[in-house]
């Protein structure tokens, strides 16, 4: 690392106008992060919140020295980050344990890679394993452990390096609710008791309550490109009470920021073709709109209360809300959601009525859906390969994201029956027109369309 003074001895990480781009196959640059300014001081826990694709995990990799910034300045303790950072450890969302190694061997890996002597490795590994609550399981293999225990091994593997800073990328998201809550509380207790070697913690989360429960500051990220949209301080003593009105007020404020969208400039404004459509199935949307339309909400809800009623993780709920907003079924404002008339009609309708409403709004408000239908109408046989639309999206999105967005609109289009898709051939097509019903010859033996009089009557 190259030395560069930051003028603040207790500042662990300092990012100034950090930018990150990736080069697409067509040689164009895609901006993931733009103008990110961030400081992590000694003695604090900071949480990063934002929807998928906002660049939070990319930012962690830049801070850890695993991926270089394209522009701006990234410092750790006043030194330019130009490679893996000594004094910083990372905990991943997946457990990432070697199944053929024991708990102790997994924990020792980092020490072994840095050349620490065997006796010292064993001593430090056993200390870390005891600290994280896995004493007695040193010789166990990952297959013998529960999900929560395996993630504890991940924490021990990070702590054994005696880092000053630990960065965590959604470390609790793969765990069930009770296990995640227990592990969070254990870590916070160790932090409060100063039983950990850490000076600072940075955590990426999709759970708003989790962020408020753990962090001293919460940074909310916007998307396309990712940047810090807002910073919320959490001046609450630990341990924190989720039922505390002050706690709930902060949660409500963050929900409001996470669902905030710029106002439309005109009534006829439409989405860009390559808009990052949220992941929300029609069936989940239906369930949310039905819940919102009935007692106790009756068409209007505070978003945290709706989340509690649906028992939906924040990431899933926020995507459903965005989908419903894009389709003009709801209005989302200041942390509240209100059913619009179309949303009320959808919730009250039968399946055919719902499909008709969904179809109308999909074609009217989702540019990619109407574009696909237009192309299919113009093509001979009203058919086109999926790859034809992927190529268009890949001009603006990564290959993976383009495929996800197209799959999402295909899912919506099939529900609305505006087009069909054959997964085996990878071909989209317009639905075949329904053939008229066959004449009914039952009963009196006469065709419904035969109105000529009998031959004997015609002769009279």
N, C-alpha and C positions, 0 to 999 in steps of 0.2 A: 504494500500500500504506500502511496505517496502522502506525505504529511501536509496537512493544510489546517491552519488554526481555525477553530470555530468560536473562540472567545467565551466559551461556557464549559467549565470543567465537568458539570454534571449532565451534560447533554450526550446521550448515547448515540442517537441517530438523527441526522439532519438532512433532509431532502429539499433541494431548491430547484424549482421549475423542471422537475424530472419529466422526461419524455421517453416513450418506448414505442417503437414501430416494428412491424414485421414485414418482410418483403414477400409479396405474393408471387405465384408462378409466372404471372404476366409482367413481373418486375415493378409493379406499382407498390407503393407503401401503404400499409394499413396502420393507422394510429390507434394504439391500445390505451396508452396513458399520455396525458397532455397537461403540462403546467402543474404538476403535483408538488405541493409544498407541505412539509410534514416534519414535526420534531417529536422525538421520544426522549423524555427526561428520566433521570435516575429516580427510582422509587415509585413509578407509576405503571398502571396497566391501561393500555389503550386498545380499543376494539374498532375494527373496520367493518362497516356494513354497506351493502349494496347488492343489487340484483346480479345474477349470473352474467358474465361478460363485461363487468365494469372494471376488470383489471386488478382486482384485489390480490389474487394469488400471484399474478405477475409482479406486483409491487413487492410482495414478500420475497420473491426470488431475487429481485434487484437488491433488496436490503441484505439478504443473506449472501450475496455475491455469487449466486448461481446463474444469473443472467445479467448482462451489462445493460445499463441505461443507454438509450440512443442519444439523449441530450440532457442538459441540466447537470446538477451536481449532487452526488450521493456520498455522504460522509458517515463514518462510524468512528466515534471518539476523535473527531477532527481529522481522520485519515480518509483519503479517497478510497471508495470501495472499488477494487479492481480485480477481485477474486474472492474465493471462500473466506469468510470473516472469522478470524480467530477470536473467540470470546462470545460467539453467537451460536445457538443451537436451534434446530427446527424440528417441530412435531407435525406430522402429516395427518391428513384426514383418514387415510387407510393405514392399517397397522404396520405394513411393510416389514414384517419379521421373516427371517429365514427359517422355514419349517424344520430343517434338519439340525438346527442349533438349539441348545437349551436357553432358558431365560437368561442365565448368567452369561452364556456365550454371546447372545444377541446384544446384551448390554455392553459387553467388553469390546465389541467390534470397532467402535470409533477410537478407543484408546489404543487398540492394537495397531490400527492404521497409522496412528501418530507416533508409534514407536515406544509407548510406555511399557516399562518392564512388567513381567508376568505377575510378580507379587503385588506390585502397586495396582495393576489392573484389577486383580481379584479383590483387593481391599476396597477400592473405590466402587467397583460394581456392587459388592455386597452392601455397602453403605447406601448407595442409590436405591437398590432394591428394597431395603428396609424402610428407607424414607418414604417411598411411594406406596408402602403397604403390601408388599409381596414377599415378605420374609417367609421362608419355608418352601418357596416355589422355585428356588434357584435352579434346580435340576429338571424342572418340568419343561416339556416341549409346547410350542404354541397351540398344537391341536388339543392339548389337555386344558386349555384356559378358556374362560368365557371372553366375550368381546371386551368387556370392561377391563378385565385383567390384562388382555393383550395390549390395550391402549396404555395401561399403566407401565407395561414394559417399554412402550414407545417414549413415555415421559422419562423413565429411568435412564434410557439410552441417551436422551438429551441431557439430563441433569448430571450424568457421570462425567461429562466433559467440563463440569464446573463453569458454565457460561455466565456471563454478565447479563446477557439478553436472551430470552427465549421467544421465538416467533412460532405461532401455531396456526395452521391452516384448517379451520373447521374441525378441531380435534374431537368434538363430541357428537358430530353429526351421524356417525355410523353406529351409535349406541342407542339403546332404548331409553325412554324418558327417565326412568328411575335410576338406571346406571349412570347416565350422563349427569343427573343432578347430584348423585353421591360423589362422583369424581370431581365435579366442579367445587363442591363444598370442601372436599379434602384438600384440593390444591389451594383454595383461598385460605384455609386454616393454616396450612404450611407457610403461605406467603405472609399472613398476619403475624405468625409466631417467628418469622425470620428463620425458619428451618430449612429454607432453600438458599442456594448460593446466588440466586438471581437478583439483579438490580432493577430490571425492567422486563415487562411482558407485552408483546404485541400479538393480538389474536384476530383472525378473520372469522366472522360468524355470519350466519343467515338468520339467527334467532335474536329478535330485538330484546326480549326479556333477558336472555342470556347476556347480551352485551351490557345492558344497564345493571344487571346483577353483579357482573364481574369488574367492569371497567371504571376508571377515574374519568376518562374521556371517551366519547364515541364519535368517530368520523364517518359521515355518510357520504358515499361515493355516488356520483352520477355516471352515466354510461355514454359511450360513443362520442368522444373517447372518455376514458375514466379520469376523473379529477375529484378533488375534495369539494363536495357541495356544501357541507355544513359541519360544524363542530359543536357538540353538546357536552357540557361538563356535568358530571354526576357527583354532586357534593353531599353524598349520603354516607353515613358511617356503616362499617361492616360489623357483623353480618346484616345484610339488607332484607327487608320485609317486602315481599311482592304485593302485599295488601296495603302497604303504606300509601296514602294519597299522593305524597310527593314522588314516590316511585312510579305510580300509575301515570302521573302527569308527564313525567319524562318519557315514558313509553308512548303515551299518546302523541307527544310532540314529534317523536321519531317516526311513528307511523304516518303522521301528517307529511313529514319531509320525504319519506320513502314513496308516498303515493302522489306527490306533487308533480304536476305536469305543466309546462308552459301553456298559456291560453292560445286557442286557435286564432289566427289572424283574420280568417274569413270563414263564413259558413260553408263554403265549398271546398275547403282545404282537404286534401287527401294524403294518405301515407305515402312515403317513398316506396318504390317497388321492392327494395331490399331491406325494408324495416325489420328489425329483429323481433319477430312475433313471439309473444310469450308462450310457454308450454302450458296449455290448459285444454284438456279434452272436453268435448261437448257434454259428456255425462257429468263431469265435475262442475262445469259451468251451470248445468241444469240444477244440480243439487244446491249450489250456492244461491242461485236466483230463487229457488223454491223456499229455502230457509229464510232469505231476506224478505220474501213477500208475506210470510206468515208471522203469527204471534211468537215472540214478543216484539219483533222488529217492525212488522207491518210496513215495509218499504223503506225504512231508514235505520241505519245502525252505526254505532261507534265501532270502528274497525277492530280494536282489541276485543270487544265483546263478541263480534261476529267470529273472530278467530277462535275464541273460547268455545262458542257454540258449535262450530264446525270441527273442532279439534284438529285443525289443519296447521302444519308448520308454516312459519311466516313466509318462507320462500314460495311455497305452493299457493298460499292465499294471495300474496301480492301479484303473482302471475295470473291467477284467476281474475282478480280485480282489474288488472290491466287489460286482459282480453275482453272482459265485459264492457270496459270503458271504450276500447277501440271499436267494438261492435255497436256502441251507442245504446247499450242496455242499462248502464248506470252512470251516475255522476259521482266522482270522487273528489272530495274537497275538505281540507283541514282535518284529515284523519277520520272523516265520516264518509259513508257511502249511501247513496239514495237511488232507488229504482226509478228509472225513467219509464214513460208509458210503454215503450216497446218491451222493456224488461218485465213489466207487469203483465203484458199480454202473453209474453213467452211463458212466464211462470204459471199462468192460469190456463194455458192452452193444452190440447191433447197433442199426441205425437205429430200428427200431420200438420197441425197449426204451428207447432214449434219449428218443424222443418221449413215451413214456408217463411216464417219470420226470420229464421237464421239465414236462409238462402238470400232473402232480400237484403239483409244488413251486411252479409258477407260480400256480396257483389257491389254494394254501395260504398262500403267503408274500407275494405281490405283490397288494396290496389293489386297485389299479387294474384288474388283469386279472380278478379275481373279480367286481368291480363291473360291468365291461363285460359279462361273461357273464350276470350276474343281470338286467341291464337288457334284454339281447337275449332272454332266456327269457320275460320278461314282456311284450315288445312284440308286437303283431300281426305275423305273418310273420317274427318273430325277426330283425328288421332295425332299424338305427338309423343316422342320419348321423354322420359323424365329428365334425361341429360340435357335436352334442349333448354330447359328452364334453369337447370343447375348452372350452366355456363353463364347465363345472364347474372345470376346471383353472385357467382364467384368473382365477378368484376368488382364487387363491393365488400364481400364477406369472405372469411376463410373457408376452405373447402368443407371443414366439419360444420361450421355454423350455417353455411349455405344449405347443406344437406338437412340439417335440423329444421331450418325455417321452411324449406319446401315440404318436408314430411308433415310439419304442423299444418300448413295450409291444405295439404292433401287430406289430412284427417278431418279438418273442418268441411272441406268441399264434398267429401264422401257422405258425411252426415247430412249436409244440406241437399245432397243429390244434384249438385250443379255439374259435377263430372264424376267419372269413374276412374279407378286405377287398378291395373293388373300388376301385382308385385312380381310375378314370374317373368313377365316380358318387360317390365319397367315402362309400360305405356299408359299414358293418360288418354281418356276419350270422353266425348259427350255421351250422355245416356241415350240409349236407343229409344225413339218415340214409341209410346204405347200404342198397340194396334187397337182399332175399335172392337168393341164387344161383338161376338158372333151373334147372328140373328137367333131369336128364340122360336123354335118350331114346336115347342111342347104345348100341351093344352088342346086348343081347337085345331091344331095342325096348320094354322095360317102363319105366315111370316109377319112380323111386326111392321115391315115396310111395304107389304102387299096391300094396296088400297083399292085395287081394281075390283069391280063387282063380279059375282059368279057369272059363268058363261051364259047360263039360261036367263039370268036377269038382264044381261047386256043385249040379248037377242030380242027382248020385248020392246 
